[in-house]
Amino acid sequence: MTVTFGANTELSRCFAPSIRGSDEKLGPLQRFSHRFQPLSVAADKLGVARSSTRNSRRLFSVAKNNSGDSLTYKDAGVDIDAGSELVRRIAKMAPGIGGFGGLFPLGDSYLVAGTDGVGTKLKLAFETGIHETIGIDLVAMSVNDIVTSGAKPLFFLDYFATSRLDVDLAEKVIKGIVDGCRQSDCALLGGETAEMPDFYADGEYDLSGFAVGIVKQDSVINGKDIVAGDVLIGLPSSGVHSNGFSLVRRVLARSGLSLKDKLPGEDVTLGEALMAPTVIYVKQVLELISKGGIKGIAHITGGGFTDNIPRVFPKGLGAVIHWNSWEVPTLFKWIQEAGKIEDAEMRRTFNMGIGMVLVVSQETSYRILEGRGGDYKAYRIGEVISGEGVSYQ
């Protein structure tokens, strides 16, 4: 697909670029999908073990609910398996998909590209009137994907579509995008504002984002050196981030609470807790990469731990997660209890308080964990094992 900026029936936006040019010749483009697991990791082979209900850190645990009222992501309208099937079909036409970002050779480097939206978190933005941070979410979802390859984000493009342009509202959204680009140290290079009468409800809009970064070819993080015994380091999330909101909204409706009600056990409203912007991990992760020893990185979005962590492993390797190694935030406990959601469904839908997972050697894990408590927090959440899939203890 070729992207151009020019006159048409929509509103085009281009910003003054701040880019580092290159006259190197480009090679063939690789198609990718960051939403779903590699095709070699089938959902029915993951062998997920349920967590122990003896874990004192868990507020609520549903081992198996036979009453038929346990909510799932599919019940809420999102079928991860159908998405995986689409990726399988696309792979026949464009081999090489499955990573968090697409790599494009450029001299002795790779351009790494990613694209995403913020899903039905937008519905909550419309209901709460919180539009200033949704742009941070938009940037985060793409730049967090491309940094998993070790790439430093260069620039970002956005697409804002609405039925009738509300300039004040759009400005709030764009300010969030600018903030997200500042946090990830990349340029907001351009975008598209599409005014499409009768296509969206009044006051509603949709967003898409596109990020491009760069990494030296000999510095790409691709997981090929991961071995059994390596350590999984988790970086904390700020909340639900920007996936799973179709299920969240179904849970909210079932609970009888409103977005203005307090999150049980906390001094914030449900709206405030759910709208917390996605953490942008770029600077933290690049700093850790610069010190060496990072073998693989998984961005925990749709698919949760169960689908995303195996994506960075060589064939024949899996992971064990120690469920008591970090405090699962109250928000996720409330979601599980109010929705009567099984443990396995929670782990395949939400980040559960860990938004990024680093795969490192034992030695590197000591260094990272000794440095926590200053500018960042980190937890040893598990290990790499022989086998496939993710199990939980």
C-alpha positions as a printed Julia matrix, in Angstrom:
393×3 Matrix{Float64}:
   0.0     0.0    0.0
   1.36    3.4   -0.97
   0.69    6.36   1.3
   0.49    9.79  -0.27
  -0.46   13.22   0.94
  -2.41   15.29  -1.5
  -5.62   17.14  -2.22
  -8.78   15.03  -2.0
 -12.23   15.18  -0.45
 -10.77   14.59   2.99
  -8.56   16.85   5.09
  -4.88   16.07   4.77
  -2.42   17.04   7.47
   1.34   17.17   7.14
   3.63   18.43   9.85
   7.12   19.83   9.46
   9.28   16.71   9.48
  12.14   16.09  11.84
  13.77   13.09  10.19
  17.21   11.74   9.69
  17.53   11.11   5.98
  19.21    8.25   4.19
  19.95    7.64   0.52
  20.34    3.88   1.0
  18.34    1.67  -1.33
  15.37   -0.2    0.11
  14.81   -3.93  -0.08
  11.63   -6.0   -0.16
   8.94   -5.28   2.41
   7.87   -7.93   4.9
   4.21   -8.09   5.9
   3.56   -8.6    9.62
   0.83   -8.96  12.17
   1.31   -7.85  15.78
  -2.13   -8.82  16.94
  -1.9   -12.57  16.89
   0.5   -15.4   17.68
   2.74  -17.05  15.08
   1.0   -19.8   13.19
   3.3   -22.4   14.73
   1.72  -21.76  18.13
  -1.8   -23.11  17.88
  -4.24  -22.11  20.57
  -5.19  -25.72  21.27
  -1.56  -26.7   21.96
  -0.74  -24.09  24.57
  -1.32  -26.42  27.51
  -2.23  -23.67  29.94
  -2.28  -24.72  33.58
  -4.67  -22.9   35.88
  -3.32  -20.98  38.86
  -3.67  -22.17  42.42
  -6.54  -20.68  44.39
  -4.23  -20.72  47.42
  -2.4   -17.7   46.04
  -3.03  -14.97  48.61
  -2.41  -12.27  46.01
  -5.5   -13.26  44.05
  -8.82  -11.7   44.99
 -10.89  -14.1   42.92
 -10.15  -17.26  40.96
 -12.5   -19.11  38.64
 -11.09  -22.53  37.84
 -14.03  -23.61  35.72
 -17.54  -22.24  35.71
 -20.2   -24.64  34.48
 -23.16  -22.35  35.07
 -22.83  -20.75  31.65
 -22.58  -17.2   33.02
 -18.78  -16.85  32.85
 -17.91  -14.15  30.35
 -15.33  -14.64  27.58
 -13.75  -12.35  25.02
 -15.63  -14.24  22.31
 -18.92  -13.6   24.14
 -18.07   -9.91  23.94
 -17.67  -10.15  20.17
 -13.91  -10.66  19.73
 -12.77  -14.03  18.35
  -8.98  -14.37  18.67
  -9.05  -17.71  16.89
 -10.81  -16.17  13.88
  -8.09  -13.52  13.79
  -5.43  -16.22  13.84
  -7.15  -17.93  10.94
  -7.08  -14.7    8.93
  -3.34  -14.38   9.63
  -2.87  -17.97   8.44
  -4.59  -17.15   5.15
  -2.63  -13.93   4.69
   0.58  -15.89   5.27
  -0.14  -17.85   2.1
  -0.1   -14.61   0.13
   2.64  -12.79   2.03
   5.0   -15.12   3.93
   6.97  -13.79   6.88
   4.23  -12.47   9.16
   3.99  -13.1   12.88
   6.32  -10.58  14.52
   5.41   -7.48  16.49
   6.8    -5.28  13.69
   7.68   -5.53  10.01
  11.36   -5.24   9.01
  12.49   -3.42   5.87
  16.22   -3.57   4.99
  17.95   -0.21   4.65
  21.72   -0.36   4.22
  23.19   -1.9    7.37
  19.93   -1.31   9.27
  16.28   -2.26   9.27
  13.34    0.08   9.27
  10.78   -1.45  11.64
   7.12   -0.54  11.12
   4.03   -1.07  13.24
   0.38   -0.06  13.1
  -2.53   -0.25  15.52
  -5.57    1.49  16.93
  -7.05    1.72  20.42
 -10.1    -0.46  19.87
 -13.28    0.05  21.83
 -11.47    2.0   24.52
 -12.77    4.82  22.33
 -16.28    4.0   23.55
 -15.17    4.82  27.08
 -13.55    8.03  25.87
 -16.9     9.06  24.4
 -18.74    8.19  27.62
 -16.26    9.76  30.06
 -15.33   12.76  27.93
 -11.65   11.95  28.5
 -10.06   12.64  25.11
  -6.73   14.15  26.15
  -4.95   10.82  26.73
  -6.4     8.53  24.06
  -3.71    9.82  21.67
  -1.04    8.55  24.08
  -2.65    5.12  23.82
  -2.54    5.35  20.04
   1.18    6.09  19.92
   1.98    3.55  22.63
   0.4     0.61  20.86
   2.64    1.02  17.8
   5.92    2.22  19.33
   5.79   -0.47  22.01
   5.49   -3.04  19.23
   8.46   -1.85  17.21
  10.75   -1.45  20.22
  10.48   -5.22  20.77
  12.89   -5.57  17.83
  15.28   -3.12  19.46
  14.21   -0.33  17.12
  14.29    3.33  18.11
  11.1     5.05  16.87
  11.75    7.69  14.19
   8.33    8.99  13.26
   4.59    8.49  13.68
   1.57    9.03  11.43
  -2.06    9.15  12.55
  -5.5     8.75  10.98
  -8.46   10.54  12.59
 -11.91    9.83  11.13
 -15.23   11.34  12.19
 -18.67   12.04  10.81
 -18.58   15.78  11.58
 -15.35   17.47  12.54
 -15.4    18.97  16.04
 -12.21   21.02  15.96
 -11.93   21.42  19.74
 -12.36   17.7   20.37
  -9.93   16.77  17.6
  -7.36   19.16  19.05
  -7.55   17.34  22.4
  -6.94   14.01  20.68
  -4.02   15.34  18.65
  -2.45   16.86  21.75
  -2.39   13.37  23.23
  -0.68   12.06  20.12
   1.92   14.82  20.39
   2.48   13.88  24.04
   2.91   10.23  23.09
   5.46   11.12  20.43
   7.4    13.19  22.97
   7.41   10.3   25.42
   8.78    7.97  22.74
  11.19   10.56  21.31
   9.83   10.39  17.77
   8.46   12.94  15.31
   4.8    13.34  14.5
   5.43   13.41  10.79
   1.92   13.69   9.39
  -1.6    12.35   9.4
  -5.03   12.28   7.81
  -8.26   13.81   9.07
 -11.25   12.21   7.35
 -14.68   13.83   7.67
 -17.21   11.17   6.63
 -20.86   12.27   7.04
 -23.32    9.56   8.15
 -20.53    7.02   8.74
 -20.02    7.59  12.5
 -22.45    8.61  15.24
 -22.38   12.26  16.28
 -19.49   13.0   18.63
 -17.67    9.77  17.81
 -14.44    9.17  15.92
 -11.95    6.43  15.09
  -8.17    6.4   15.28
  -5.31    4.51  13.68
  -1.59    5.0   14.12
   1.56    4.03  12.24
   5.1     4.08  13.61
   8.47    3.54  11.94
  11.76    3.0   13.75
  15.29    1.87  12.95
  17.75   -0.69  14.29
  21.14   -1.93  13.08
  20.88   -5.34  11.43
  23.43   -6.8   13.85
  21.45   -5.44  16.81
  18.0    -6.8   15.99
  16.34   -8.56  18.92
  14.66  -11.63  17.48
  14.73  -14.29  20.19
  17.03  -16.68  18.31
  19.48  -16.92  21.24
  16.85  -17.72  23.87
  17.48  -21.0   25.71
  15.8   -22.96  28.49
  16.72  -21.42  31.85
  16.55  -17.81  30.65
  14.56  -15.45  32.84
  11.34  -13.53  32.14
  11.37   -9.96  33.48
   8.03   -8.15  33.62
   7.59   -4.38  33.41
   4.4    -3.12  35.09
   1.45   -1.73  33.17
  -0.73    1.22  34.13
  -3.92   -0.8   33.82
  -5.83   -2.43  30.98
  -3.88   -0.36  28.41
  -5.65   -0.53  25.02
  -7.0    -4.02  24.45
  -9.76   -6.15  25.92
 -12.25   -3.3   26.2
 -15.06   -5.15  24.45
 -14.97   -7.61  27.34
 -14.46   -4.82  29.89
 -17.58   -3.03  28.65
 -19.58   -6.26  28.89
 -18.36   -6.75  32.47
 -19.23   -3.15  33.34
 -22.77   -3.61  32.04
 -23.18   -6.8   34.07
 -21.8    -5.24  37.27
 -24.49   -2.59  37.5
 -21.83    0.06  38.18
 -21.2     3.15  36.1
 -17.95    4.73  34.99
 -18.54    7.4   37.64
 -18.65    4.86  40.46
 -15.54    4.15  42.52
 -13.46    1.13  41.62
 -14.14   -1.16  44.6
 -11.2    -0.97  46.99
  -9.61    2.05  45.33
  -9.97    5.84  45.5
 -10.51    6.35  41.76
 -13.56    5.97  39.58
 -13.88    3.07  37.19
 -13.73    5.56  34.33
 -10.45    7.01  35.56
  -8.92    3.57  36.16
  -9.97    2.21  32.78
  -8.9     5.33  30.87
  -5.38    5.4   32.35
  -3.1     5.84  29.31
  -0.97    2.97  28.08
   2.61    3.02  29.33
   5.13    3.93  26.63
   8.11    1.65  27.34
  10.41    2.95  24.63
  12.99    4.89  26.64
  13.13    2.35  29.46
  13.5    -0.62  27.11
  16.09    1.06  24.88
  18.14    1.92  27.96
  18.04   -1.7   29.12
  18.92   -2.91  25.62
  21.94   -0.59  25.54
  23.39   -2.42  28.54
  23.22   -5.76  26.74
  21.78   -9.17  27.52
  18.23   -8.71  26.19
  17.38  -11.74  24.04
  13.68  -11.26  23.34
  10.84   -8.85  24.12
   7.08   -9.43  24.1
   4.51   -6.64  24.17
   1.54   -7.95  26.18
  -1.57   -6.83  24.32
  -4.4    -8.87  22.76
  -3.71  -12.53  23.51
  -2.25  -11.7   26.92
   0.59  -13.81  28.3
  -0.68  -17.0   26.71
  -0.35  -15.92  23.09
   2.26  -13.15  23.14
   5.16  -14.59  25.14
   5.62  -17.67  22.9
   5.88  -15.42  19.85
   9.47  -14.55  20.73
  10.65  -18.12  21.43
  12.49  -20.49  19.1
  10.6   -23.69  18.38
  10.59  -26.15  21.25
  10.6   -23.59  24.05
   7.84  -22.43  26.38
   7.48  -20.52  29.63
   6.36  -20.95  33.19
   4.88  -17.89  34.91
   4.98  -17.51  38.69
   1.64  -15.94  39.47
   2.67  -14.68  42.93
   5.72  -12.78  41.67
   3.86   -9.48  41.3
   0.7    -7.93  42.68
  -2.15   -8.2   40.18
  -3.81   -4.75  40.22
  -7.22   -4.36  41.83
  -8.77   -3.39  38.49
  -8.1    -6.83  36.99
  -9.36   -8.57  40.13
 -12.6    -6.59  39.89
 -12.99   -7.39  36.18
 -12.54  -11.1   36.87
 -14.91  -11.18  39.81
 -17.65   -9.03  38.25
 -17.5   -11.0   34.99
 -16.93  -14.42  36.6
 -14.11  -14.83  34.09
 -11.97  -17.94  34.19
  -8.25  -17.63  34.9
  -7.24  -18.89  31.45
  -9.49  -16.32  29.75
  -8.04  -13.47  31.83
  -4.5   -14.51  30.92
  -5.3   -14.68  27.21
  -7.12  -11.34  27.14
  -5.47   -8.9   29.57
  -1.95   -7.91  30.61
  -2.78   -8.55  34.3
  -0.45   -5.75  35.39
   2.56   -6.62  33.2
   2.71   -4.71  29.91
   6.11   -5.8   28.57
   8.14   -8.98  29.1
  11.9    -9.18  28.57
  13.68  -12.5   28.04
  17.19  -12.32  29.48
  20.02  -14.47  30.78
  20.29  -15.2   34.49
  23.21  -12.78  34.79
  21.35   -9.97  33.05
  18.31  -10.55  35.25
  20.37   -9.85  38.37
  21.56   -6.53  36.94
  18.06   -5.43  35.91
  16.48   -6.42  39.2
  19.23   -4.76  41.25
  18.62   -1.5   39.36
  14.87   -1.44  39.9
  13.28    0.91  42.36
  14.89    3.98  40.83
  13.52    5.07  37.5
  11.58    1.87  36.92
  10.07   -1.24  38.47
  10.67   -4.76  37.25
   9.73   -8.23  38.41
  11.13  -11.68  37.82
   7.92  -13.35  36.67
   9.09  -16.67  35.25
  11.54  -18.74  33.25
  11.96  -20.25  29.81
  11.48  -24.04  29.76
  11.68  -26.84  27.23
   8.3   -27.53  25.66
   5.64  -25.29  24.17
   3.11  -22.76  25.41
   2.8   -21.06  28.76
   2.03  -22.69  32.1
   1.22  -20.96  35.37
   2.27  -21.7   38.94
